[in-house]
Amino acid sequence: MSLILSAIPVVLKGLGMTLKITAASALIGMLFGMLTGVGRTVGPKWVKWPLSVWIEIIRGTPLYTQLLLVVFGLPQLLGHSVDEFWMGVLTIGLNSSAYVAEIFRGGIQSIDKGQMEGARSLGLSVGQAMRTVILPQAFRRVIPPLVNELVMLVKESSLVASIALVEVTRMATINASRTFKPFPSYVAAGLVYLVLTLTLSRLAGWLERRLSVDAR
């Protein structure tokens, strides 16, 4: 136990990078995911088809492979190096957007069709109806799965250790190589991730209850 406790401060040195990667990836994933979800739901066929292909490709290939392809394969095509942090964030964010898109699509489709018809009858365009009537209602319903996706992002941020970014998992590996005691180092990393995910889950529960009260 003492070895685990002594490893925690070392592992926490990578917490800032983990939080930055998670926050930036979540922002990208939320923005592109919401736009993609709306496009797949109410967009014309020439929009829906490429978006569907994009989602299938992203969801059908491992994130780890995507990271390696973008960070190490893309520079070969471009002929110059790329910024590992931003390429890592972009890759994780776009990967998340495919899952967020399906979350929003399900949330939008769960809203009664009469809502859109009623908004259209009042003279609102499809875009206006979606923005002012449908999405606010759908957002309340997609909070739990969105938080689950955020929790997944926290854990998936550990994959950037493979591209030499020093976050929680990378710090655990560094500490393990210094002390020759990998078990306490990785247990400490696991505890840090556990605290982060439990905190997010509790926050999501509070937010869901708050929105439910406000909706009454």
C-alpha positions as CSV (number, residue, x, y, z in Angstrom):
1,M,0.0,0.0,0.0
2,S,2.8,2.4,0.8
3,L,4.3,1.9,-2.6
4,I,1.0,2.7,-4.3
5,L,0.6,5.9,-2.1
6,S,4.1,7.0,-3.0
7,A,3.4,6.5,-6.7
8,I,0.2,8.6,-6.7
9,P,2.0,12.0,-6.5
10,V,4.2,11.0,-9.4
11,V,1.3,9.8,-11.5
12,L,-0.7,13.0,-10.8
13,K,2.0,15.0,-12.6
14,G,0.3,13.8,-15.8
15,L,-3.2,14.7,-14.7
16,G,-3.1,18.1,-16.3
17,M,-2.3,16.7,-19.7
18,T,-5.1,14.1,-19.2
19,L,-7.6,16.8,-18.4
20,K,-6.5,19.0,-21.3
21,I,-6.8,16.2,-23.8
22,T,-10.2,15.1,-22.4
23,A,-11.6,18.6,-22.4
24,A,-10.4,19.5,-25.9
25,S,-11.5,16.2,-27.4
26,A,-14.9,16.5,-25.7
27,L,-15.4,19.9,-27.3
28,I,-14.5,18.7,-30.7
29,G,-16.6,15.5,-30.3
30,M,-19.6,17.4,-29.1
31,L,-19.5,20.0,-31.8
32,F,-18.9,17.7,-34.8
33,G,-21.1,15.0,-33.2
34,M,-24.1,17.2,-32.8
35,L,-23.8,18.6,-36.4
36,T,-23.4,15.1,-37.8
37,G,-26.3,13.8,-35.8
38,V,-28.6,16.6,-37.0
39,G,-27.3,16.1,-40.6
40,R,-28.0,12.4,-40.5
41,T,-31.5,13.0,-39.1
42,V,-32.9,15.9,-41.2
43,G,-30.4,16.4,-43.9
44,P,-30.9,15.6,-47.6
45,K,-29.7,12.2,-48.9
46,W,-26.5,13.6,-50.4
47,V,-25.6,14.7,-46.8
48,K,-26.8,11.6,-45.0
49,W,-24.9,9.1,-47.1
50,P,-21.3,10.4,-46.7
51,L,-22.0,11.1,-43.0
52,S,-23.2,7.5,-42.6
53,V,-20.0,6.2,-44.3
54,W,-17.9,8.4,-42.1
55,I,-19.5,7.1,-38.9
56,E,-19.1,3.5,-40.0
57,I,-15.4,3.9,-40.8
58,I,-14.7,5.7,-37.5
59,R,-16.7,3.2,-35.4
60,G,-15.4,0.2,-37.3
61,T,-11.7,0.9,-36.7
62,P,-9.8,1.0,-33.4
63,L,-9.0,4.4,-32.0
64,Y,-5.4,3.2,-31.3
65,T,-4.9,2.5,-35.0
66,Q,-6.4,5.9,-35.9
67,L,-4.0,7.6,-33.6
68,L,-1.0,5.9,-35.1
69,L,-2.2,6.6,-38.6
70,V,-2.7,10.3,-38.0
71,V,0.4,11.0,-35.8
72,F,2.9,8.7,-37.6
73,G,1.4,8.0,-41.0
74,L,0.1,11.5,-41.9
75,P,3.6,13.1,-41.7
76,Q,4.8,10.7,-44.3
77,L,2.2,11.9,-46.7
78,L,2.6,15.6,-45.8
79,G,6.4,15.5,-45.8
80,H,6.8,17.2,-42.5
81,S,6.1,16.5,-38.8
82,V,2.8,17.3,-37.0
83,D,2.1,18.5,-33.5
84,E,1.4,15.3,-31.5
85,F,-0.8,17.0,-28.9
86,W,-3.2,18.6,-31.4
87,M,-3.2,15.6,-33.7
88,G,-4.0,13.4,-30.8
89,V,-6.8,15.6,-29.6
90,L,-8.2,15.9,-33.1
91,T,-8.1,12.2,-33.6
92,I,-9.8,11.4,-30.3
93,G,-12.3,14.2,-30.8
94,L,-13.3,13.1,-34.2
95,N,-13.5,9.5,-33.1
96,S,-15.8,10.6,-30.2
97,S,-17.9,12.6,-32.7
98,A,-19.1,9.5,-34.4
99,Y,-20.5,8.1,-31.2
100,V,-21.9,11.5,-30.1
101,A,-23.6,11.8,-33.5
102,E,-25.5,8.5,-32.9
103,I,-26.4,9.7,-29.4
104,F,-27.9,12.9,-30.8
105,R,-29.6,11.1,-33.6
106,G,-31.3,8.8,-31.2
107,G,-32.3,11.7,-29.0
108,I,-33.8,13.7,-31.9
109,Q,-35.7,10.7,-33.1
110,S,-37.1,10.2,-29.6
111,I,-38.9,13.5,-29.8
112,D,-42.5,13.2,-31.1
113,K,-42.7,14.1,-34.8
114,G,-45.6,16.4,-34.0
115,Q,-43.2,18.8,-32.4
116,M,-41.4,19.5,-35.7
117,E,-44.8,19.6,-37.6
118,G,-46.1,22.1,-35.0
119,A,-43.0,24.3,-35.3
120,R,-43.2,24.2,-39.1
121,S,-46.8,25.2,-39.0
122,L,-45.8,28.3,-37.1
123,G,-43.6,29.4,-39.9
124,L,-40.2,28.2,-38.6
125,S,-37.7,26.7,-41.0
126,V,-36.4,23.2,-40.4
127,G,-33.2,24.7,-39.0
128,Q,-35.0,27.1,-36.7
129,A,-37.3,24.4,-35.4
130,M,-34.4,22.1,-34.8
131,R,-32.5,24.8,-32.9
132,T,-35.3,26.2,-30.8
133,V,-37.7,23.3,-30.3
134,I,-36.2,19.9,-31.0
135,L,-32.6,20.1,-29.8
136,P,-33.4,21.6,-26.3
137,Q,-35.7,18.7,-25.6
138,A,-33.4,16.1,-27.1
139,F,-30.4,17.5,-25.1
140,R,-32.1,16.6,-21.8
141,R,-32.6,13.0,-23.0
142,V,-29.0,12.5,-24.2
143,I,-27.2,13.8,-21.1
144,P,-26.7,10.3,-19.6
145,P,-25.1,8.7,-22.7
146,L,-23.1,11.9,-23.3
147,V,-21.6,11.7,-19.9
148,N,-20.8,8.0,-20.5
149,E,-19.0,9.1,-23.7
150,L,-17.1,11.7,-21.6
151,V,-16.1,9.0,-19.2
152,M,-14.9,7.0,-22.1
153,L,-12.8,9.9,-23.3
154,V,-11.1,10.1,-19.9
155,K,-10.0,6.5,-20.3
156,E,-9.2,6.7,-24.0
157,S,-6.9,9.7,-23.3
158,S,-4.5,7.1,-21.9
159,L,-3.8,6.0,-25.5
160,V,-1.8,9.1,-26.2
161,A,0.9,7.6,-24.1
162,S,1.7,5.7,-27.3
163,I,2.6,9.0,-29.1
164,A,4.9,10.2,-26.3
165,L,2.5,12.6,-24.6
166,V,3.1,12.6,-20.9
167,E,-0.3,12.0,-19.2
168,V,-1.4,9.8,-16.3
169,T,-0.6,6.5,-17.9
170,R,2.7,7.7,-19.4
171,M,3.8,9.0,-15.9
172,A,2.9,5.6,-14.5
173,T,5.1,3.9,-17.1
174,I,8.0,6.3,-16.4
175,N,7.6,5.7,-12.6
176,A,7.5,1.9,-13.2
177,S,10.8,2.1,-15.2
178,R,12.5,4.2,-12.5
179,T,11.4,2.0,-9.6
180,F,11.3,-1.4,-11.3
181,K,7.9,-1.8,-9.6
182,P,5.2,-1.6,-12.3
183,F,2.3,-2.9,-10.1
184,P,2.0,0.0,-7.7
185,S,2.5,2.5,-10.5
186,Y,-0.3,1.2,-12.6
187,V,-2.6,0.7,-9.6
188,A,-2.0,4.3,-8.8
189,A,-2.9,5.3,-12.3
190,G,-6.0,3.2,-12.2
191,L,-7.1,4.9,-8.9
192,V,-6.7,8.3,-10.5
193,Y,-8.9,7.3,-13.5
194,L,-11.4,5.8,-11.1
195,V,-11.7,9.0,-9.1
196,L,-12.1,11.0,-12.3
197,T,-14.8,8.8,-13.8
198,L,-16.8,8.5,-10.5
199,T,-16.7,12.3,-10.2
200,L,-18.1,12.7,-13.7
201,S,-20.8,10.1,-13.0
202,R,-21.9,11.9,-9.9
203,L,-21.9,15.3,-11.6
204,A,-24.0,13.8,-14.4
205,G,-26.5,12.4,-12.0
206,W,-26.8,15.8,-10.3
207,L,-27.2,17.6,-13.7
208,E,-29.8,15.1,-14.9
209,R,-31.9,15.6,-11.7
210,R,-31.5,19.4,-12.0
211,L,-32.7,19.4,-15.6
212,S,-35.6,17.1,-14.7
213,V,-36.7,19.6,-12.0
214,D,-36.4,22.6,-14.3
215,A,-38.5,20.8,-17.0
216,R,-41.5,20.4,-14.7
